[in-house]
Amino acid sequence: MSDDPIVSVVRTGTVLQGKGVSAGATVLLSKPASDVHCTIVLCHAPLSTHHPYVVWTYNEITGACSTGDYYDNQVDAATRFAERTW
């Protein structure tokens, strides 16, 4: 794998190729973040066994997910997704 920056746009249905619990996570919802090169994503992350629903900030330049809020159900995660702007 190259160390060159990844430039990507995520959409509903995108499967993330990250590391750790983001590897194989499926994007359920996405919206623009307040940071110009970021997207807020609600994902189902099967590698996060106790809290498989997560809201992350996805960096479109690096492909990294950060500042995760983890939930055991989709309803609570969707509530946080609706509130989140960064």
Secondary structure as the mmCIF struct_conf table of DSSP 4:
data_model
#
loop_
_struct_conf.conf_type_id
_struct_conf.id
_struct_conf.beg_label_comp_id
_struct_conf.beg_label_asym_id
_struct_conf.beg_label_seq_id
_struct_conf.end_label_comp_id
_struct_conf.end_label_asym_id
_struct_conf.end_label_seq_id
BEND BEND1 ASP A 4 ASP A 4
HELX_LH_PP_P HELX_LH_PP_P1 PRO A 5 ILE A 6
TURN_TY1_P TURN_TY1_P1 THR A 12 GLY A 13
HELX_LH_PP_P HELX_LH_PP_P2 THR A 14 THR A 14
STRN STRN1 VAL A 15 GLN A 17
BEND BEND2 LYS A 19 LYS A 19
HELX_RH_3T_P HELX_RH_3T_P1 GLY A 20 SER A 22
STRN STRN2 ALA A 23 PRO A 32
BEND BEND3 SER A 34 ASP A 35
TURN_TY1_P TURN_TY1_P2 VAL A 36 HIS A 37
STRN STRN3 CYS A 38 HIS A 44
TURN_TY1_P TURN_TY1_P3 PRO A 46 LEU A 47
BEND BEND4 SER A 48 HIS A 50
STRN STRN4 TYR A 53 ASN A 59
TURN_TY1_P TURN_TY1_P4 GLU A 60 THR A 62
STRN STRN5 CYS A 65 TYR A 71
BEND BEND5 ASP A 72 ASN A 73
HELX_RH_AL_P HELX_RH_AL_P1 GLN A 74 GLU A 83
#
